Amino acid sequence: MNLEEVDTPPIVIRKPQLVYPKASKDARAQGVVLLNLLINEKGDVADVKLIQGSPGFGLNDAALDHAKRYKYRPAQKGNVPVKVWMPLQVRFQIN
């Protein structure tokens, strides 16, 4: 199911801290990784697909690991929890 098909989208209840890979940080690599997450009826991330990666330095793998640790209040359709795919953008930026 897509977000457009649900009455209530998933809501983040736990956002994990982003771990910047050491090699990426040392190389001052920055980038944005676009993912698509399957949030199940319990609010867990059941699957993650890489939509657009960032070249080199392990940012894609770090983004995938990060996304899997999220917890959501599940999407609802007619007051029933449902599985839904939703996008997630993970930004790696050195301050």
NORLIN-V885726 format. One record per residue. N is the residue number from 1. PSI is psi in radians with two decimals (* if undefined). NEAR is the number of other ideal C-beta (glycine too) atoms within 10 Angstrom. D_CENTER is the distance of its C-alpha to the mean C-alpha in whole Angstrom. Layout:
n=N psi=PSI near=NEAR d_center=D_CENTER
n=N psi=PSI near=NEAR d_center=D_CENTER
This chain:
n=1 psi=2.55 near=14 d_center=17
n=2 psi=2.84 near=9 d_center=15
n=3 psi=-0.61 near=13 d_center=14
n=4 psi=-0.32 near=7 d_center=18
n=5 psi=-0.07 near=11 d_center=20
n=6 psi=2.75 near=19 d_center=19
n=7 psi=-0.67 near=11 d_center=21
n=8 psi=2.15 near=15 d_center=18
n=9 psi=2.89 near=15 d_center=14
n=10 psi=2.58 near=24 d_center=12
n=11 psi=2.27 near=11 d_center=12
n=12 psi=2.22 near=12 d_center=10
n=13 psi=-0.28 near=10 d_center=13
n=14 psi=2.03 near=9 d_center=12
n=15 psi=1.97 near=11 d_center=9
n=16 psi=2.73 near=12 d_center=10
n=17 psi=2.37 near=7 d_center=12
n=18 psi=2.24 near=14 d_center=11
n=19 psi=2.01 near=11 d_center=13
n=20 psi=2.11 near=19 d_center=15
n=21 psi=2.39 near=18 d_center=17
n=22 psi=-0.78 near=10 d_center=20
n=23 psi=-0.66 near=12 d_center=22
n=24 psi=-0.76 near=19 d_center=19
n=25 psi=-0.78 near=14 d_center=21
n=26 psi=-0.62 near=10 d_center=24
n=27 psi=-0.03 near=13 d_center=24
n=28 psi=0.58 near=8 d_center=22
n=29 psi=2.38 near=18 d_center=20
n=30 psi=2.79 near=15 d_center=17
n=31 psi=3.04 near=18 d_center=15
n=32 psi=2.32 near=14 d_center=12
n=33 psi=2.22 near=22 d_center=9
n=34 psi=2.24 near=15 d_center=8
n=35 psi=2.80 near=22 d_center=6
n=36 psi=2.16 near=14 d_center=7
n=37 psi=2.44 near=19 d_center=6
n=38 psi=1.95 near=15 d_center=9
n=39 psi=2.13 near=29 d_center=10
n=40 psi=-3.09 near=17 d_center=13
n=41 psi=-0.25 near=14 d_center=16
n=42 psi=-0.07 near=11 d_center=16
n=43 psi=0.17 near=19 d_center=13
n=44 psi=2.69 near=13 d_center=11
n=45 psi=1.89 near=19 d_center=8
n=46 psi=-0.44 near=13 d_center=11
n=47 psi=2.64 near=13 d_center=10
n=48 psi=2.29 near=18 d_center=7
n=49 psi=2.35 near=12 d_center=9
n=50 psi=2.13 near=14 d_center=10
n=51 psi=-0.83 near=12 d_center=11
n=52 psi=2.10 near=11 d_center=12
n=53 psi=3.09 near=16 d_center=13
n=54 psi=2.31 near=20 d_center=15
n=55 psi=2.35 near=8 d_center=18
n=56 psi=3.06 near=12 d_center=19
n=57 psi=0.25 near=21 d_center=19
n=58 psi=0.21 near=17 d_center=16
n=59 psi=-0.63 near=23 d_center=13
n=60 psi=-0.83 near=19 d_center=11
n=61 psi=-0.69 near=13 d_center=12
n=62 psi=-0.68 near=19 d_center=11
n=63 psi=-0.73 near=26 d_center=7
n=64 psi=-0.79 near=16 d_center=7
n=65 psi=-0.73 near=16 d_center=9
n=66 psi=-0.84 near=21 d_center=7
n=67 psi=-0.63 near=20 d_center=4
n=68 psi=-0.31 near=15 d_center=7
n=69 psi=-0.04 near=13 d_center=9
n=70 psi=2.73 near=19 d_center=7
n=71 psi=2.39 near=15 d_center=10
n=72 psi=2.71 near=21 d_center=11
n=73 psi=2.19 near=14 d_center=14
n=74 psi=2.73 near=20 d_center=14
n=75 psi=2.72 near=26 d_center=15
n=76 psi=2.51 near=16 d_center=19
n=77 psi=1.96 near=14 d_center=21
n=78 psi=0.71 near=8 d_center=25
n=79 psi=0.34 near=7 d_center=24
n=80 psi=2.25 near=10 d_center=23
n=81 psi=2.40 near=18 d_center=19
n=82 psi=2.75 near=18 d_center=18
n=83 psi=2.50 near=17 d_center=15
n=84 psi=2.51 near=24 d_center=13
n=85 psi=2.40 near=15 d_center=10
n=86 psi=2.62 near=18 d_center=8
n=87 psi=2.70 near=10 d_center=7
n=88 psi=2.29 near=18 d_center=4
n=89 psi=2.18 near=11 d_center=7
n=90 psi=2.07 near=19 d_center=7
n=91 psi=2.16 near=12 d_center=11
n=92 psi=2.02 near=21 d_center=13
n=93 psi=2.27 near=9 d_center=16
n=94 psi=2.18 near=10 d_center=20
n=95 psi=* near=2 d_center=22
